[in-house]
């Protein structure tokens, strides 16, 4: 009776080798894409441009610009809200760019990763 399972000669079939090469290529592409994303900057503003922020692809806040008109000592809460809105929008842009880039690489894999 023949042995079940395994491959003749004990080696991997050609399809498995191709699959491994494709997985390695995808890993390299993902690493390259991640580096590209981390090098980008995302800008957003709030309050009609009164507050502008820049976030790196590493999701680090790198710059805040506040218009002198936004600095009302009687309404600090509004300034805080504008800063938070601008930072959150820039972070969302970074997340969206990352998801789009990685989705283009893994599009055919569905729920595998």
Phi, psi and omega per residue, in radians:
X1 nan 2.408 -3.101
X2 -1.298 2.577 3.081
X3 -1.230 2.396 3.103
X4 -1.622 2.565 3.120
X5 1.403 3.064 -3.134
X6 1.308 3.105 -3.117
X7 -2.221 2.539 3.121
X8 -0.995 2.373 3.120
X9 1.410 -0.091 3.087
X10 1.364 -0.024 -3.125
X11 -1.634 3.022 3.090
X12 -1.408 2.508 3.081
X13 -1.208 2.809 -3.123
X14 -0.962 -0.665 -3.129
X15 -1.115 -0.641 3.135
X16 -1.187 -0.707 3.094
X17 -1.083 -0.754 3.106
X18 -1.085 -0.722 3.137
X19 -1.100 -0.712 3.126
X20 -1.140 -0.735 3.109
X21 -1.100 -0.727 3.128
X22 -1.116 -0.709 3.126
X23 -1.128 -0.712 3.113
X24 -1.151 -0.711 3.112
X25 -1.109 -0.734 3.134
X26 -1.114 -0.680 3.097
X27 -1.067 -0.771 3.109
X28 -1.091 -0.767 -3.137
X29 -1.110 -0.699 3.131
X30 -1.149 -0.707 3.121
X31 -1.130 -0.737 3.112
X32 -1.115 -0.757 -3.134
X33 -1.120 -0.689 3.121
X34 -1.091 -0.727 3.097
X35 -1.090 -0.732 3.105
X36 -1.066 -0.790 -3.122
X37 -1.107 -0.701 -3.121
X38 -1.183 -0.412 3.137
X39 -1.434 -0.258 -3.107
X40 -1.412 2.846 3.046
X41 -2.187 2.566 -3.125
X42 -2.170 2.265 -3.099
X43 -1.998 2.511 3.061
X44 -2.615 2.742 3.114
X45 -2.369 2.870 3.109
X46 -2.529 2.824 3.108
X47 1.145 0.660 3.131
X48 1.135 0.527 3.126
X49 1.631 0.043 3.136
X50 -1.144 -0.542 3.101
X51 -2.235 2.203 3.082
X52 -2.201 2.431 3.125
X53 -2.295 2.719 3.038
X54 -2.210 2.316 3.135
X55 -2.135 2.399 3.096
X56 -1.376 2.896 3.065
X57 -1.115 -0.264 3.059
X58 -1.514 0.101 3.128
X59 1.124 0.713 3.044
X60 -1.938 2.327 3.075
X61 -1.224 2.076 -3.066
X62 -1.924 -0.321 -3.100
X63 -2.750 2.423 3.008
X64 -2.271 2.271 3.051
X65 -2.114 2.194 -3.128
X66 -2.102 2.167 3.097
X67 -1.169 2.442 3.088
X68 -0.974 -0.509 3.124
X69 -1.171 -0.361 -3.109
X70 -1.442 -0.163 -3.045
X71 -1.651 1.294 3.063
X72 -1.633 1.931 -3.093
X73 -1.043 -0.330 3.136
X74 -1.469 -0.222 -3.066
X75 -2.402 1.079 3.136
X76 -1.142 -0.559 -3.120
X77 -1.061 -0.660 3.130
X78 -1.117 -0.741 3.107
X79 -1.082 -0.759 3.114
X80 -1.059 -0.749 3.129
X81 -1.117 -0.705 3.134
X82 -1.144 -0.720 3.113
X83 -1.093 -0.806 -3.135
X84 -1.084 -0.743 -3.141
X85 -1.114 -0.746 -3.134
X86 -1.167 -0.755 3.126
X87 -1.097 -0.804 -3.133
X88 -1.076 -0.677 3.123
X89 -1.160 -0.741 3.116
X90 -1.130 -0.698 3.095
X91 -1.113 -0.693 3.116
X92 -1.105 -0.712 3.098
X93 -1.051 -0.747 3.125
X94 -1.118 -0.756 3.112
X95 -1.103 -0.783 -3.130
X96 -1.094 -0.739 3.120
X97 -1.109 -0.712 3.132
X98 -1.143 -0.804 -3.135
X99 -1.098 -0.712 3.138
X100 -1.153 -0.752 -3.117
X101 -1.140 -0.803 -3.116
X102 -1.249 -0.603 3.107
X103 -1.111 -0.607 3.125
X104 -1.197 -0.496 3.123
X105 -1.425 -0.601 -3.032
X106 -1.891 0.221 -3.046
X107 -0.806 -0.726 -3.072
X108 -1.491 0.000 -3.051
X109 -1.603 -0.223 3.117
X110 1.005 -2.208 -3.082
X111 -1.550 0.251 -3.086
X112 -1.278 -0.425 3.132
X113 -2.172 nan nan
